[in-house]
Amino acid sequence: MTSDQPEQPEQKKKRKGAKHWLLTALRWGIAVVGVWIVVSKMSIRDQAWVILNHDTMRPEQVTLTSSVGEDAATFPVIDPRGRAVIQVPHDDVVNEPDPNTALMLVEGGGLKKVNVLGLDLAKGELNHNTAVLRLLVVDPGAPPTAKAEWLEPGAFHKYEMKVPHPRDQVGLATMVAQARPALLWAAVFVFAITFAITSYRWWDLLKALDIHLALSRAFAINMVACFYNTFMPGSTGGDLVKAYYASKQTPHRMRAVMSVLVDRAIGLVALILVGGVTASLQWDIPACRKVSLGAAAICVCLTIGLIVFYNPTLHRLSGLDFLLRKLPKQHHVRAAVEAMHMYGRRPLMVLWALLISLPVHGAVVMSAMCAGIAFGLPLHWGYYWVCVPVMVLAAAIPISPQGAGVMEFFAVLLTRRQGVTVSQAFALAMSIRIVQMLWNLTGVVFVIRGGYHAPSQKEAEEMEEDDEDTGDSTTSGPASTSPQPTLQQTAAAK
């Protein structure tokens, strides 16, 4: 077959199938690797860095028999040599250093690099402002038997602690055993508000596109979609379920799809606003500054994009018209653009959808906060309003199924400088995921009672064929007509 011959249906089907399996393998691979990286760094039981040999003063990582807290007088340690339980005094337990090198001042004003083996941090809440009282250091070239020594911070050119590790590094088993049930139940029940508001938001967005559903039916479809999102990621996930059942109410199938996409986009924008605004209120924390600036950059880019899209002159001069004409499946492109302009003619409704999304994310943050407090995470309540939106936003990116591995990675990244262990960060991420899954499971009631099913591949293709037959547009032109006049007319109408 020559290169100019059209691709046969069977070949096209095989190529699409191979691409699907490749993307699936890639997504699950990212999920497995991400989870493995986090799990490999966490511990089931409490751990600590202790000095067992006073001849060398070199700290070793050991397991604790029980959790005793940061300022305990003694730490019950399992001796790695004889496996016996010994009581180690507080002064022989060090805080793990980060970074593990420093520049020490020497006579004559010179500097010498030394390895930092441990820290002695001030008592109280651990965070990026916690004071370093002493540093346990040794020369890089010294033999393993060389003795380390404690030095005051004044002996160093500069040492800026990045991550304040606790002496008692709490393990997963301790968190579960000491968790406060009342707060865990509060984390579950406060999450329920998200489903009521998101159902109403989508129902309102459907009305703007002249797709009329009863609010109760929109709620049922939203719950069904959440159920399928949990168990069936990919082409048969929740977004397709929502679009499929909404499309049964109108011959304009693409409008139903756009309602789902715009609904998700508005939710993400609201999430970015929540994280960005609360981060700007905590500007003194380095991580908050990065989140605030990142959120501001996204909002600026989004604003510029909307101005270009809805302004006819900028739309033409930017080359957006040309780009849209080059896209495949022009009947879908015209329908999508038309739906966007229908929303553009109702800016107050879109603004209202954005505003009612704020309590949704507030409920998610409150749920995570209750779980974090229940598990004893050393996080300030205000910091939850920064780290949780970023975690949820990262998990929403379709990199891995349900954001597996991605949310956990960002949980560790965002909380480690606040004195949170890997195990605690993992527990926070899993609490957000499990609470959502518990509520998603309730969607099975609507699946069984309402007879909802995930659209098959054939049904999805039939829906697409219906789009081609109707043109999914109010314009009477055929599907092959260039979208340029439609874009100009719609923009001018706005």
N, C-alpha and C positions, 0 to 999 in steps of 0.2 A: 504493500500500500504506500503510495507516494505521500509526501508531506502535505500536499494541497487537497487530499481527499478528506472528506468529513469523518469525524470519529464515530465508529459504530456504537450503537446503544450498549452492547455487551461490554465493549472496551471501556466506555465511559462509566458504566456501573462498577467494573472492577477497579478502575482508577479511584473513584469516589470511596469505594470500600476500603482500599488500601490506605487512603488518606485518613479515613475515619479511624481505623485501627492504629495508625501511627500517632495521631493526635491523642487518642485515648491512652496509649502506652506512655506517651510523653507526660501527660497530665498526672497519671497515677505514679509515674516515676518521680516527678517533682514532689508529690505528696509523701511518698515513702521516704525519700531522702530528707525532706524537711522534718518529718516526724522523728526520723532516726537521729538526726543531728541534735534535736532537743532532748530526746529520751536518753541518748548516750551521755549527756551532761547532767542529768538529774539523778537523785538518789532516793531510795525508798526510806532509809533511816537517816536520822540526823548525823551530820559529820562535823568535824572541827579540825583545825590545824594546831597541833600541840608540840611542845618541846619535851621529848622523852629522854634525850641524851644531853646532859648539861655540859659535857666535855666539848661538844661541837655546837650546841645551841641551834641545831638545824631542825625546824618544825617538820612534822609528818602529818599527813591527812589520815585521820582515824575515824572510826564509827562510835557514836555515843549510844549507850544503852537506853537513854531516855532524854527527852527534851528538858533543858534546864534554863534556857533563856540566855540573853546576852551578858548579863551582869552577875551570874551565879558565882558563888565563892569557890566552888569546886565543880569539875565536869567528870561524870562517870564514863570513862573511856575503856573500850575493849582493846587491850594491849595487843598490837599486831604480832608480837613475838610469841607470847604464851597464851593468847586468847583469854587471859584472865581479866576481870574487871578491876580497874584501878581508878582512884580518885586523883585527878590532876588539878592543882590549884589554878586560880584565875590568871595569875601572872604568867603561867606557862602555856596559856592558850592565846594564840595570836589571831589577828584579823588578816585574811589573805590579801596580799598587795595587788594593786592594779593602778599604774604600771609596776613592773617588777625590776625596773632599773632607775637609778638616780645619779645625779652629778654631785659629788662631795667636794667641799672646799679643802684645799691643802695649803701648806705654808707657801708663801710667796704669791698668793692670789691665783694659783692654778686650780684646775678642776680635774677630778678623777672619777671615772665611771665605776659604780659599784652595783652589785646585785641586791635587790631588796627581797628578803625572805619572809618578812612579816611586818605587820603594823600594830601599834597600840593606839586605838581610837578612843576619843572621849566618850564618856557614857551619855546615854540619851538616845533620841531617835536618830537612826542612821540615814543620811542623805548626802548630797553633793557638798553641803556646807559643814559636814562633821569635821572637827579638828583632828589632826594627826599629832599625837603626843610624842611618840618615839618610832624609830624605824630600825628594824633588825637587818643588818647589812653584812656583806662579805665581799672580798675582792673577787672579780670574775675569774682570775687565774689561780685562785687558791685551791689546794687539794681538798677532797671531801672531808678530811679530818680536821681542816682548819676551823677555828672557832669563830662563829659569828658574834657580832656585838651590837648592843643597843646604842643608838645615837639620837640626840635631840634634833628637831627640824632645823635649828640654827646652824648645824654643821653642813648643811647642803645648800647648793646654789639655788635650787628650786625643786620642789616636789609637789605636783598637783595630782591628788588622788582622783581617779576617774570613777571607780566603782567602789562603794563602801560595803565590803563583804562582812557579814556578821560573824561573830565567833561561833555561835551555835547555828550552823547552816541547816535549817529545818528541812526534813525529808517529807516525802509524800504521806507516809504512814502516820506521822505525827499530826500533820494537818487534818487528815481525815478523822483521826481519833479525837482531836480536840476541837473539831468544827462545831459551831453553834447552830443547832437544828432550826431554831426560830428564824435566824437570818437566812438560812438556805431556803426555807419555805417562802420567805419574803421575796427572795431572788426569783423564785418560780412564778409567784402570783403577780408580781408587778409587771412581768413581761407580757401579760395577757392584753394589756392596753394596745400593744403594737398591732395586733391583728384587727382590732376594731377600727382603728384609725386608718390603717393602710387599705382596708376594704372600702371605707368611705371615700378615701382619696382617689382610688382607681375608678369607683362608680362615678365620681364627679368628672374625672377626665374622660370617661366614656361618653357622658352626656354632651361634653363640648364637641365631640365628633359625631353627634346625632346617632349614637348607639345607645339605645334605651333598655336598661336592665332594671329589674327590681333590686333594691338595696340588699334584700335578703339573699337574692340569687348571686349578686356580686360578692357578698360575704362568703357564701358557700363555695363559689368558684375559687376565690382567693385561698380558702382553707384547703381545698383540693390541690391547688397548685403548690402550696407549702408542703403538703404531704408528698407529692411527687418530686419536689425539689430535694427532699431528704434522701429518697431512695433511688431516684432515677435521674442522675445528672446527664446532661447532653441533650440530644435532639428531642427526647421525650420528657424533658423536665417540666418544671412548673410554668415557665413562661409560655411554652407552646400550649399547655393546657388552658391557660387564661385566654390566649389569643384564639384558640380553636373554639371554645364555647362562646366567647363574645362574638366571634365572626358569624355564628349561627343566627344572630339577631339582625344582621345587615348584609346586603350584597357587596359592601365595600370591605373586603377582607383585610386589606392592608391597613385600614384605619384601626382595626382591632389590634393588629400587631404593633402599630405605632403607639396606641394607648398603653400597652405594656412597656414598651421601651421608654416612653416619656415618664411613665410612673416610676420606673426604676431610676431614671436620670434625676428626677426631682428628689427622690429619696437620697441619692448619693450627694447631691449638691447641699441638701440640708445637713447631712452628716459632716461634710467638709466645713460648713459654717459653724456648726457646734464645736468641732475640734479646734478650728482656727480662732474663734472668738475666745474660748476658754484658755487656749494656749497663750494668746496675747496678754491675758490677765496674769499670767505667771511667767513673765518675760525673763525673770532672773534665772530660770532653769534653762540650761543649754538646749535640752531636747524640745522644750516648749517653744523656744525661739525658732528652731528649725520647722516645727509643725506650723507655727503661725505664718512664717514666710512662705512655706509651701502651699498652704491654704490660700493665701493672698494671691500667689502666682496663678493658681488654678482658677480662681474667681475672675481675675483680670482677663485671662485667656478666654474663659467662657463668655464673658461680657463682650469682648471684641468679636468673637465668633458669631454671637447672636446679632450684633449690630450689622456685621457684614452680611449675614444671611437675610435679614429682614429689610435692609436698605437696598432698593433696586439699583441705585448707581454703584454702590460698593459691591453688590452682588455680581454685577457685570464686570466691573473693573478688576475685581480680585481673581477672576478666572473661574469662579465657582460654577457659573453656567456651563462653561466649557467642560469642566470636570464631570459635572452631572450628566452631560450628554454622552460622555465616553463610558459611563458605567453600564454594565450589562442589565438586562431585564428592565427596559425603560418604563414598562407599565408599572412596575413596583416603585421606581424612582419618582415618577410623576405623582403616584398615590401618596408616597411618603412626604413629598414636598407639600402637597395639598393639605395633608393632615397637620403638618407643622404650621402652615399659614392659618389653618382653622384655630389652632391654639394661639397664634399670634394676634388674632382678632379678639381674644378673650384674656388679656394680660392680667386682669384682676383675679380671674378664676385660677390662673396658673400661680399667681402670688399666694392665693389662699391655700392652694395645694402645698406650696413650699412651707408656709407658716404652720399648717397642721402637721407637717412632718417633724417639726422640732420636738413635740412631746413624744413622738415615737422613739427618737434617739435618746431623749431624756430617760424614758423607761428602760431602754437597754443599758444605759450607763448606771442607773440606779440598781438594776438587777445585778450587774457586774460588781458594783460597789458592795452590795449586801453579801455577795459570795466572797469577795475579797476580805471583808471584815470578818466574816465567819471563819475563814481559813487563817486569819491572823497576819495578812500581808502588811508590811510596814509602809503603806502608801498614804499620803495625805489625801483627804477626800477630794480636794480640787484637782489632783493629778489624774484621777479616774476619768474626768471629763476631757482629758487630752489623749491619754493612751488608749482608752476603749474605742473612741471613734476611729483612730488610726488603725487599730487592730481589725475592726469590723470592715473598714474600707479596704484594707489589704486582702481580707478574706473574700470580699465581693468580686475581686478581679478574677476572671475565669482562668486562672493558671492551673489550679488543681481542683479535684472534686470537693465541693463544699469548703474550699480554702484550706484543706488539710495540710498541715505543715507550715503554711504561710502565716496563719494567725498565731500559731505557737512561736514561730521565729520572731515575729514582731513583738509578741508579748515579752519575750526575753530581752530583746533589743531595747525596748522602751522602758522597762522597769528595773533593769540591772543596776543602773546608776542611782536608784532610790533604795538600795539595800535589799532588793527582792532576789531570792535564790531562783535557780532554774526550775526547781520543783514547784515553788510558789507561783512562778509565772505560768508554768504549764497548767497548774490547777485553775488559775484565773481564766486562761483561754478555754479550757475544757468546760468550765462552768457556763461560760457564754454559749458554747456550742451545744451542751447537753440540755440546757434550759430551752433553747430554741427548738431542739429536736423533740423534746417532750410535748411542746405545744403543737409542733407540726404533726405529731402522731394523732392528735385529735381529729385531723382532717380525714382520717379513715372512716369516721362516722358519716361524713357527707359523701364519701366515695361509695360506701355501701348503700346508704339510704337513697341517694340521688341518682345512682346508676352512672356516675361519672367514671370515665376510663381515660387513660393516657392515649392520645391519638396515635394510631399506627403510622408507619411510614407511608402506607397507601393513602390514608386519610389526609395526612399532611400534604402529599402530592396533589390530591384532589382539590384541597383548599387553594393550593397555588394555581392549579388549572382554572379554578373558578375566577381567580383574579385576572387571568389572561383573557377569559371569556368576557368579563364585565369591563375590563380596563381599570376597574377599581378607581374610577375618577368620575367626577361630575361632568368633565368635558366629554364631548361626543366624538372626538378624534380617535382614530384607530391606534392600536398599541404601538405601531411602528412610527407614529408621528413624533417628530423631535419635540422635546419638552420645553424648548426655549420660549414659545409664545405663552404657554401655560404659566411658566415661572414669572414672566414679566406681568402678565395679567393679574396673577394672584398677589404678587408683591404690590402692584399698583392699587389693587382693591383694599389691601390693608391700609 
